[in-house]
Amino acid sequence: MAILVLDKRKKPLMPCSEKRARLLLERDRATGLPVITSSGGRTKYNRQRLGIPKTHALDAACVGPVTATTPGMCPP
C-alpha cells in the first residue's frame, strides 16, 4: 500500500511504503494528516440530503461524513 506523506513545509513527498512513512514521522521529517475516503454514492447521498446543487466544487465539499452546510455555501 502506498502512503502519501507531507514534509514539514506541507509539500507532498513521493508515495512511500508504510514502513518508510512511519520512519519519516518518527524522525520528525513529515506531518501526518487524517485521510477520509468515500464513495460516489455517499457523495450523492450527502448532496441530495442537504439540497446542494451538483457542481464540481460542491461535490468536493460533500465527500465523506457531512452533517450540515454553512450559510452562503450554496448559491440560491
C-alpha positions as CSV (number, residue, x, y, z in Angstrom):
1,M,0.0,0.0,0.0
2,A,1.4,3.4,-0.9
3,I,1.0,6.3,1.5
4,L,1.2,10.0,0.7
5,V,3.2,12.0,3.1
6,L,3.7,15.7,3.5
7,D,7.0,17.2,4.6
8,K,7.3,19.9,7.3
9,R,6.7,22.6,4.7
10,K,3.4,20.9,3.7
11,K,4.8,19.9,0.4
12,P,3.8,16.4,-0.8
13,L,6.6,13.7,-1.0
14,M,6.5,10.8,-3.3
15,P,4.2,7.9,-2.3
16,C,6.0,5.6,0.0
17,S,5.5,2.3,2.0
18,E,4.0,2.2,5.4
19,K,7.4,1.4,6.9
20,R,9.1,4.4,5.3
21,A,6.2,6.8,6.2
22,R,6.4,5.6,9.9
23,L,10.2,6.2,9.8
24,L,9.7,9.8,8.4
25,L,7.2,10.6,11.1
26,E,9.4,9.2,13.9
27,R,12.4,11.3,12.7
28,D,10.1,14.4,12.6
29,R,10.7,14.8,8.9
30,A,7.0,14.6,7.9
31,T,3.5,15.5,9.1
32,G,0.7,13.0,9.5
33,L,-2.8,14.2,8.3
34,P,-6.0,12.3,8.6
35,V,-7.4,11.0,5.3
36,I,-11.0,10.1,4.7
37,T,-12.1,8.0,1.7
38,S,-15.7,7.9,0.4
39,S,-17.7,6.6,-2.5
40,G,-19.6,8.5,-5.2
41,G,-22.8,7.1,-3.7
42,R,-22.0,8.7,-0.3
43,T,-21.3,12.0,-2.0
44,K,-24.5,11.9,-3.9
45,Y,-26.5,10.9,-0.8
46,N,-25.0,13.9,1.1
47,R,-25.7,16.3,-1.7
48,Q,-29.3,15.2,-2.1
49,R,-30.0,15.1,1.7
50,L,-28.7,18.6,2.1
51,G,-30.2,20.0,-1.1
52,I,-26.9,21.0,-2.6
53,P,-26.8,21.5,-6.4
54,K,-24.4,19.3,-8.4
55,T,-21.2,21.2,-9.3
56,H,-17.6,20.1,-9.1
57,A,-16.7,22.3,-6.2
58,L,-19.8,21.5,-4.1
59,D,-19.4,17.8,-4.8
60,A,-15.9,18.0,-3.3
61,A,-17.5,19.6,-0.2
62,C,-19.9,16.6,0.1
63,V,-17.3,13.8,0.3
64,G,-17.2,11.8,3.5
65,P,-19.2,12.5,6.6
66,V,-21.1,15.7,6.2
67,T,-23.7,16.9,8.8
68,A,-24.5,20.5,7.7
69,T,-23.7,23.3,5.3
70,T,-22.6,26.8,6.2
71,P,-24.7,29.9,5.2
72,G,-23.7,31.1,1.8
73,M,-22.1,27.8,0.7
74,C,-24.8,27.2,-1.9
75,P,-26.0,29.8,-4.3
76,P,-29.7,30.5,-4.3
